[in-house]
């Protein structure tokens, strides 16, 4: 089994979710996150003090799947996620309940 973890812009999430559902990946976890960047995304002045924001809002998507499906999930996320999407695939030793993990190869038709 593999766990796919992705960080993408919030507006990219809905197309990713729709495609994953269409492909049969119904068990995903989604969290609000922030990503740090070196250049400020917002600069302002408040009462004479300079304010800089170095965080961008992100969505964290997690999906545990059979090893044979990890590349399909990654490709789906990258296709919709854009250039600021970050994806990592991690090994999973065990998942409970295992029934929530897609391991059936006939459920996916990426053709």
Secondary structure, 3 states (H helix, E strand, C coil): CEEEEEEECHHHHHHHHHHHHHCCCCCCEEEEEEEECCCCCEEEEECCEEEEECEEEEEEEEEEECHHHHHHHHHHHHHHHCCCCEEEEEECCCCCCHHHCECCHHHCCCC
